[in-house]
């Protein structure tokens, strides 16, 4: 498989629109954390997201991924529609950044975002569960219909959800 780098930038508006569509494509995400000993761990969770591309989820503080976050806030998240068909146009988003337990105003914002996305959640009691907030620094988008076949677009995420194109890699099958 050949990989080409494109020097043609993708507009911030186009990246942000694609990212929002991709985050709306699924309510589940895979959250990768790292233990204090450097071991990888992945957890699947329902998530909500903000206009600034922060992701939030509900979890038990003593779960493995929550303990990992206390030791090392580095996180990678993958969101994709699991009903895709191999060989058809694919899409998904990877986000890289840091996460931790949301407290104070951040916890209230997280709860509001979660309740908007999951109306049955509102008013439920989840005992010891807490909200966690992930702030991406970088996103990698794969949206073959919107960005082109085999194109992976990487962008930096600034506070407030501003995105800035960094690179586009195009993966082409060899003939």
N, C-alpha and C positions, 0 to 999 in steps of 0.2 A: 504494500500500500504506500503510495507516494503522498508526501505532505508538502503542500505549497503554502507559503506565507503571502497574504495579500497586503499590499501597501495602501489599498483604498479604504479609508476610514468609514465606519458605520456611524451614522448620526446618533447623538445622545437620545433624541426623541424616539428613534426607531428601536434602540436597545431597550429603553425603559418600557416601551409598549410591548415588546416581545417578552421581556421579563415578567411583566404583570400578567400577560396571557398564560405564560408557563406556570406561574405560581397559582393561578386559578384552575389549572388543568387537573390538579389533584389536591385532596385534603390531607394526604399522608406524605411524610417525608422520611428519609433515612438520615440520621444524625450520627456522624462519625466523631468520636472523641478519643483522647489519648490518656492513658493512665499515668500515674506518677512514675511508673517504671518503663514508660514508653510503649506500652502495649495498646494496640488499636482495639476499639470497641464500636459496634454500630447498634443503633436502636431505631425503631420505627415509631413515629408518633403523629398524631393529628396536630396540625399547626394552623395558625392564622398569621397574617402578615400585614404590615403597615405600608403606607404610601412611600415611606423612606426605605422600604425593603427589609426592615427588621422582621424576623420571624419569632413567634412565641409558641410555646407548648406548655402543657401541664404535665408535671412529673413528681414522683416521690423523691424527696431529698436524699434518701438512702439507696436509690437505684444506682447501678454501676455508672451509668453515664453522668448522673448528677454528682456523684463522688469524684469522677474524673474531672468534671468542670471546676470543682473546687481546687484541684491540684494543678490543672492546666486548662486555661480557657480556650485553647485552640480548637476550632470546630470546622468540619466540612459537612455540607448538607446537600443532598440530592433530592430533586422533586421531578417526577415524571408521571405521565399517564400510563398505567400498567396495562391498559387495554390496546396498546399499539400492536401492529402486525409487522413482523419482520419483512423487509423488502419494500415496505410502503414508506412514505415520508414520516420521519421520526422527529421527536422533540423532547427536550428536557432541559433542566437548569441545574448547575452546580454552583454553590455559594461557599465562600471561604472567609472566615473571620473569627470572631470570639463570642463566647456566650457565658452567661452566668445567671444565677437566680435573680429575678426581678424583685426589687423592693420599693416600698413607698409609692411615689407617683408612677414609676415604671410598671409596678405590679398592677396598679389600677388601670393603666393604659392597656396592658397586656390582657387583662380580664375583659375590658370592653371590646377589644379586637376579637378575642376568642368568642365572646357571646354573639357578636355580629356574624361571624362565620358559622357558628354552631348554635343556633337559637335554642335547641333543647338544653344546652348547657346552663343557661341563665337560671340562677336560683338553686342550682344543684349544690350539694355539699360534698366536697372531695377530701375531707379530713386533713391529713398531713400533706397533701399534694400542694405544690407551689408552681408558680409560673416562672418560666425561664425565657430569657430574651437573647436572641442571636443577632449580632450586628455584622453584616457582611462588609468586607473590605474589597472583595473582588467577586465577580460573577463570570460564569462561563455558560454561554447559551448555545443550544443546539436546536434549531427550528428550521427544518429543511424547507417547509412551505414558505416561511417568512424571511429566512436569511440565505437560502440556497442549499443545494444538495451537498452534504458532507462538510458544511461550514460550521466551525466552532468560533464564536465571537467572544473574546475576553474583554471585560471592562472593569475599571476601578469604580468603586462605590464611595461617594463622599457623604458626609452627614446630610440628612434631609432628603436622601434618595437621588441626588445628582449622580449621573453615571458618565464616565468618560472612556471612550474606546481606547483599547491598548493594542489589540492585534486580532487578526482573523487568520485561522489556519483552515485550509481546505484539504480534506482527506479524500484522495481519489484511488479507486481500485485500479490496479495495474492490469493492462490488457494483455 
